[in-house]
Amino acid sequence: MRRLLPALAGTTALALALAACGNDGGESTSSNEPDAQSSVDPASLEAELTWWDTSDPTNEGPAFQELISQFNEEYPNVTVNYESVPFDEAQNKFKTAAQTDSGAPDILRAEVAWVPEFASLGYLYALDGTPLLEETNFLETPLSSNVFDGKTYGVPQVTDTLGLMYNKELFEKAGIEEPPTTWDEVDEAAKALQGVGAEGIYLNAAGYFTLPFMYGEGGDLVDVEAEQITVNSPENVAGLQIAQDMVKSGVSVKPDANDSYGTMMTLFKEGKVGMIINGPWEVANIDADKAFGGFDNLGVAPVPAGSGEPGAPVGGHNYVIYSGMDEEKADAATAFVQFMTSPESQAFIADELGLLPANADAYDLIEGNEKVAAWEPALEAAQPRPWIPEGGLFFTPLDQMATEVLIQGKDPQAALDAAAATFKSDVVPEYSE
Amino acid sequence: MATTTRTPADPTKPASPKEPGRLRRSYDRNWYAWAMVLPTVLVLGVLVLYPLAQGILQSFTDLTEANQQEVICTKTLGGGETCEENPNQAEFVGLKNYVDVLTGQRGDFWLWFTNTVVWTTACVFFHYTIGLGLAVMLNRDFRGRGIYRVLLIVPWAVPAFVSAFAWRFMFNQNFGLVNAVLGKIGIDPVAWTDHRWTSLFTAIVANVWLGVPFMMVALLGGLQSINNDLYEAAAIDGASPWQRFWNITMPGLRPVSSTVILLGTIWTFNMFPIIFFVTGGEPAGQTEILVTGAFRAAFEGIRNYSLAATYGVLILSILVVYAGIYRRVLSKQGEVF
């Protein structure tokens, strides 16, 4: 079980030699400050790297593979073994591999909530002092998801958030001119849509997708500063009540516990539902759907607000480097991640897939990209989540809560109290209720 | 087995002080048997006893993925490593895990237990009755019997998770086959996964479909071992088909039945993939059984090894108690397997 400490003597000497790529400001314990920055000749770098990509293998994967071949033009001797790992398996698969020290990839595309968790377990390299964090212009919120205990363990690949996605054609038919900005306006819009034979909205019965209702009333899950669980606060109850009322009054299609998300996407793409709450990761998928009318028919707006400001959770993915990777490969891994997160690469991905760059400089390169521009207002409503190692654990209790409230019609207060109790017993036991 | 190779000590030989001691004598005579048994003992020890003991020990600690290491090292890319002692290392907590689980402070043990009992009873009941019905039918002579036998065994050859996904899709509320068929005969679509019992029902249907072939084959074998003369004699005595079934077939099947029911119960009790893939615990975890609930509690998020071990010990205990009672009831009826 216990991970073996790496054979120190040899590796440290080697590591010091390799530390040539700038170490100032880093928190490393090496006392020798490496001298001049040596510019490595790309052609001389030779290594074999494994990268686990967790993006959708049919819609998104090919664009990332294309990026790898661009990388290889510059670094011909670095082999990147591309492995597509299903998103919902990757977290467990990586932990199993890292723990037994066999089969873990050198580089992983990790969801934002995974990074603090992996870092707290010692599975990741801290990247402080490497060129990866120097002279870069990453957006602050996505970058903040990589920080754990004062060190930075990853660099952002893409950022995302939830927004209100709607069917322009149906909106036109129903005579709705502006996308709704509050849940009340969603009610009105839904009634207008029902007048033209469509359904109003489909609320996905999952915890992540109920966050806009909570944020919209000024609520949150936990207060990290005060170490307090706030998921059953009156604000959240009010938010969930709005969501439940939307289902009960028929404004929202009654979601279904069997593949709620898939049903939402199918109904939306078939034009049977006018609005959904979803993120930019579906843009490529919707764009490819000719029956829907592609991207031209897709409207994107910030999530509607409740009685407060609109708020949507920040999501996205980061590149992290497995701490069991051979230090000899550090230069190659750095070069690879640097290439993948460069403004040019992120702009390429944005152009191909409509994913939102996490590198601020990339936005200058993609001026006129409608897919990205459409999300900019939505991104302004994005709220960072609590970046604690347990951050990924909030969602199992919340998913249960969402199913109970939206599908089974349980009282929001009772369902949120139950979620708070699970937070206390299983997620953050040291927090007060 | 060790018992079959042991040579009984010769009781007629008097123990004389000049002869070597009992142990030595036994060794001299039986060394070969001991040598033959040794590998089994070693393998069982390494593969079964050691992990079992370790698991039981772990259930008395608070071991998790986060507190198992003595030191946590942070490596910085490009050189440098800081190690510090883990401030909250795993420690012995006594019965805390058991108390937490059994009082419902963590997880939903009693809900899962009720589900497991309903699930196991329903599945084994339908496996046995349907399997018996099919076996009796296939035990007759008719044309194409071989083809039917092959076809009926097919579900068994499909990997469990493949059929689980197929069943899940068939029970999909909006796009599934089941609701489409119900719609054709004028019944409103059912939101199968939205309620605890309808959701559990879908999993039971899937598992019955999967498990019947095994019962059928096992019972068919049992049926063929019943002597045909008994049926002839009964027919001559004027016994009706029902009387023949109850008085010849059922007692004749007893040895097979008792074994397959015990096996079926243990398998179904621990049948992970069907619940996990058909209902996925939906709605809101209300259809988890003990094994899936334990898996989720222990392996989702930061892995809680001690909690997983606790569930493991509880599940094992329930099955051991069940098997003990079952065996005792059978042995009262004069059958021990």
Interface residues (C-beta under 8 A of the other chain):
Chain A: M1 R2 R3 L5 L8 T12 A15 L16 L18 A19 A20 C21 G22 N23 G26 E27 S28 T29 S30 P34 N92 K95 Q99 E117 S120 L121 G122 Y125 A126 L127 D128 G129 T130 L132 K151 K254 D256 A257 N258 D259 T263 T266 L267 I321 S323 E327 A330 A333 T334 P389 E390 G392 L393 T396 D399 Q400 M401 T403 E404 I407 Q408 S425 D426 V427
Chain B: E65 A66 Q68 Q69 E70 V71 I72 C73 T74 K75 T76 L77 G78 G79 G80 E81 T82 C83 D100 Q105 R106 R168 F171 N172 Q173 N174 F175 G176 A191 W192 T193 D194 H195 S199 E282 P283 A284 G285 R296 A297 F299 E300 G301 I302 R303
